[in-house]
Amino acid sequence: MATDKELADFLASTERRALKQTIFAVRDEDAALDIVQDAMIKLAEHYGDKPAAELPFLFQRILQTTVLDHFRRKKVRDARISLFSSFQSDDDGDPMERIDAQSTSFTASSEDTVSREQIVGMIEAEIQNLPTRQREAFLMRYWEDMDVAETAAAMGCSEGSVKTHCSRAVRALSDALTAKGITL
């Protein structure tokens, strides 16, 4: 069973990555913050007594479910608005604000820092353009360091589907970045 400290440490260590992942999913920073907070509260309330090793998987699943709930509520809200109003809402929303790249541990010139930040911004923009399932699989596998089985369980699909989604995401990102002259 996870202690209160282990739960708090886990939540603190996953907060930033969860927020970034959710921003990519919902493309609204305020909504993403609410979703991550709701997911953390649900984890603490309902699964705080689970072993610490199970917390990452449980949190990922709760986070995905909370994101889906957000889209379901948004769909119902939008349907009600369009039924009772002659004006259509603008579903495009504002573009996601750029997320600052984490600073590195070595000293770099201003030019290197700006160049690196621009590349990170382009990568994040291309991740945002991926289809939803590819983006989910990519973020869980490569940003959350979840293995194929954990990702498949969290996404509710087979391991083969996870591998396919990840492969397509990597290929799409590689093609898009190569077209922009970025080789990693």
N, C-alpha and C positions, 0 to 999 in steps of 0.2 A: 504494500500500500504506500502510495506517495505521501510524504509528509507535506505540511503546509509550505515549508521552505522549498522543497523540490518542485511543488506546483508553481509557486511564485517565480522560482528561477527559470522553469520551463517557459512560463508565459512571458517573462522579460526577454528571454533569448529568442523567442519566435515572433515577437510583436512586429518588428520592423519588416521582416520578410513576409509575414502574413498581410500586413497593410499593403505592401507593394503588390503582392499577388492579387489582392482584392481590388486594388485600384485598376489593375490591368483587366480584371473581369468586369467590373461595373462602370468603369470610366467616369467615376464621380468620387472625388476624394472625401467629401463629407459623408456620403453614403457608405463608402468603404470603411471609414473610421467607425461608424455606427455598427456595421456588420462585424468587424473584428472584435469590437467591445462586446457585442451580444454573444459571439461565439466563445469568447473567453469566459464570460459569465456562465454560460451554459456548461462549459467544461468544468468549471469550479463547482457549480451547484450539483450537477448530475454525475460527474465522473471523477471528482476530486479524491475519492477513496480507491481509485484504481492504481495498479503498479505504475511507477514512473516510466517504465519502458513502453507502456501502452499509450501514454499521453500524446505523443506526436501523431500517431495514426488517428486516435479519437478526435483530436483537435482539427486535423485536416478534414475529416468527414463532417464534423459539426460546421466548420467554416464553409464547406461546399454546400451543405444543406441550407445554411443561412443565406448564402448568395442566391441560391435557387428561390428561396422564400421571398427575397427582395424582388427578384424579377417577376414572380407571380403576383405579388402585391402591386408592383408597378403596372403590370398588364391590366389588372382589375381597375386600378385608379384611372389609367389612361382610357379604358373603355367607358367608365362612368363619365369622365370629362367630355369625351366625344359625343356621348349620348345626350348630355344635358347642355351642351354648348355648341354654338355654331362655329366656334374657332377651334382649329386643330392645334394641339400642343406640339411644340418643336421637340421631337424625341432625340435629336442629334446631341443636344447638350453642349457644354463647353468642352473644348479639347482638354485632355488631362494635362495638368500643369507638370512641368518637367521635374522629375525627382533628382535630387542631387546625388551624384555618385559618391560612394564612400571614399574617403581619403585613403591613400596608400601610406605605408609605413616609411617609404624612402622619400628623399627630397628630390623634387623634379623642377625643371624650369617652368616658367609661366606658360610658355608655348606648349610644352608637353602636357601640362595640366589641362589647358584649354582643349587641346587636341583629343586627349583621353575623354574628357567630359562630352565633347561633341560626338565621339564614337559611341559612348555609352548611351547618349540621348538617341542616336539613330537606331541602336540595337533595341532599346526600350520601345521606340516607335514601331519598329518592325514586329516585335513581340505582340504589341497591341493589335496589329493588323492580322495576326493569325486567327484562323477559325477557333471557336471557343474550345472544342475538345482538344485540339492540338496545343493551344495555349495552356490549358489545364495540365495536360500530360507533361509538356515541356517544363513548366514551372515546378511541378511536383518532383519530377525526376532530377532536373539539373540545378534548381535553386533550393529546393527543400531536401535534396539528397535522399529521397525515398527510393527504395528498390522497386523493381517492376511489380512484384506481388503486392506491395503496400499501395502503390499507385493504382493498380487494377482494382483493389478492394475499395479504395477511397473514391474512385470514379464509377464504380459499379459496372465494370466491364472486364473482359478477359485480358490476360497478360499479352496476348497477341495483338489486341487492339491498342494497348498502351504502346507497344513497340512500333506499331504502324503510325500512330499519332505522333510519337516522338521523332521517328524517321522523317515523316513528312514536314514536321515543324523545323527540324534542323536543315532539311533541304531547302525549304522556303526561305528561311533566314539567311542561309548561305547564298542563295541566288540573289535575294534582295540586296544584301550587303555587298556582294561582288559587283552588282550593277551600279552601286554607288561608289565603287572604287576602294572598298574596304576589304582587306584580306587579313584574317586573323591567324 
